[in-house]
Amino acid sequence: MGESQNYGKMPPFTGRNVPVTEIARAMHKDAQYVRVGLQQGIFKFGYAVKREGSNEYNYYCPDRKVWEEIGYFNSESHVG
């Protein structure tokens, strides 16, 4: 009874889009390194979507996937 709670608490995920620059700092890497890894599908903690008719990308890295893949979580305070 209640033994599953002994494995530790999960962070309070919100689906927050973790900025590439924040992930890069956590990985001790350059942001461009992270962007290229997402574009090439090497990193599985987010998505790089190429804008139609452009060479630019949009990035979505949900907080839960980032935590699952690299162990980084930061609950951003909500600005209201």
Phi, psi and chi 1 to 4 in degrees:
 res  aa     phi    psi   chi1   chi2   chi3   chi4
   1 MET       -  118.1 -118.1  162.7   94.1      -
   2 GLY    73.1    7.5      -      -      -      -
   3 GLU   -65.2  -30.2  -73.3 -176.7   66.3      -
   4 SER   -62.1  -21.6   63.1      -      -      -
   5 GLN   -73.1  -12.7  -66.1  175.7   -4.2      -
   6 ASN   -77.9   -7.5  -67.8  -26.9      -      -
   7 TYR   -82.8   -1.4  -67.8  110.8      -      -
   8 GLY   105.7  157.1      -      -      -      -
   9 LYS   -85.5  143.6  -76.4 -171.8  168.3 -175.7
  10 MET   -82.1  143.6  -66.1  -78.4  -79.1      -
  11 PRO   -61.6  156.5  -23.5   34.1      -      -
  12 PRO   -79.2   79.5   29.2  -34.1      -      -
  13 PHE   -64.5  142.2  -58.6  116.1      -      -
  14 THR  -124.4   -6.7   62.8      -      -      -
  15 GLY    85.0   10.7      -      -      -      -
  16 ARG   -54.3  136.3  174.2  174.1   88.6   91.2
  17 ASN   -80.9  105.9 -177.0   16.9      -      -
  18 VAL   -75.5  122.2 -176.4      -      -      -
  19 PRO   -60.5  144.3  -21.7   32.6      -      -
  20 VAL   -55.7  -39.4  168.3      -      -      -
  21 THR   -63.9  -35.8   53.3      -      -      -
  22 GLU   -68.9  -41.7 -173.7  177.5  -27.1      -
  23 ILE   -63.6  -42.8  -65.4  167.3      -      -
  24 ALA   -59.7  -43.4      -      -      -      -
  25 ARG   -60.6  -43.1  -81.8 -166.5  -53.0  -88.5
  26 ALA   -64.2  -32.3      -      -      -      -
  27 MET   -89.2   -6.2  -65.9  175.0   69.6      -
  28 HIS    59.0   43.3  -56.0  -73.9      -      -
  29 LYS  -130.4  168.4  -64.1  -70.1 -175.4 -175.7
  30 ASP   -77.1  146.6 -177.1   79.9      -      -
  31 ALA   -59.8  -34.7      -      -      -      -
  32 GLN   -64.9  -34.8 -170.9   61.5   17.8      -
  33 TYR   -59.1  -45.4  171.7   86.9      -      -
  34 VAL   -67.4  -43.8  175.8      -      -      -
  35 ARG   -58.8  -47.0  -73.1 -174.5 -167.0  100.2
  36 VAL   -63.8  -41.5  170.9      -      -      -
  37 GLY   -60.4  -38.5      -      -      -      -
  38 LEU   -70.6  -42.4  -72.1  166.2      -      -
  39 GLN   -61.3  -37.6  -69.8  168.8   16.9      -
  40 GLN   -87.7   -1.5  -65.4  178.7   -5.0      -
  41 GLY    75.8   14.8      -      -      -      -
  42 ILE   -73.0  -43.1  -64.9  166.8      -      -
  43 PHE   -90.8  134.2  -64.3  137.3      -      -
  44 LYS  -102.5    9.6  -54.7  -60.4 -178.5 -165.5
  45 PHE   -93.2    6.0   51.6   73.3      -      -
  46 GLY  -170.8 -173.0      -      -      -      -
  47 TYR  -131.5  141.3  -49.3   93.8      -      -
  48 ALA  -116.5  119.6      -      -      -      -
  49 VAL  -116.7  119.9  179.1      -      -      -
  50 LYS   -74.1  132.3 -168.0  169.9 -177.6 -179.1
  51 ARG   -70.5  138.7  -66.3 -178.2 -174.9 -179.0
  52 GLU   -62.2  131.0 -169.1  173.2  -30.2      -
  53 GLY    70.4   23.7      -      -      -      -
  54 SER  -146.1  164.1  173.4      -      -      -
  55 ASN   -97.1    4.4  -72.1  -32.1      -      -
  56 GLU   -90.3  154.3  -65.1 -177.9   12.3      -
  57 TYR  -121.1  150.5  -73.3   79.5      -      -
  58 ASN  -105.1  145.0  -75.3  -33.7      -      -
  59 TYR  -121.8  137.7  -59.7   92.1      -      -
  60 TYR  -130.7  117.6  178.7   59.2      -      -
  61 CYS  -127.6   90.2  -59.0      -      -      -
  62 PRO   -64.6  142.6   14.4  -18.7      -      -
  63 ASP   -54.8  -37.4   56.0   -1.4      -      -
  64 ARG   -65.7  -44.2 -176.2  178.4 -175.3  132.5
  65 LYS   -65.5  -39.0  -73.4 -175.8   75.2   66.8
  66 VAL   -61.4  -45.5  171.4      -      -      -
  67 TRP   -63.3  -44.0  178.7   75.7      -      -
  68 GLU   -63.7  -37.2  -71.9  172.4  -12.6      -
  69 GLU   -87.5  -40.3  -66.9  -65.7  -36.9      -
  70 ILE  -122.1   -1.2   67.1  169.9      -      -
  71 GLY    77.4   16.0      -      -      -      -
  72 TYR  -102.9  132.1  173.3   77.5      -      -
  73 PHE  -145.3  136.0  178.2   78.0      -      -
  74 ASN  -143.3  115.2  178.9   19.3      -      -
  75 SER   -81.2  111.9   61.9      -      -      -
  76 GLU   -77.2  132.4 -179.9 -179.1   63.2      -
  77 SER   -69.6  140.5   61.5      -      -      -
  78 HIS   -78.5  124.8  -62.0  -65.5      -      -
  79 VAL   -87.6  124.7  177.6      -      -      -
  80 GLY  -127.7      -      -      -      -      -
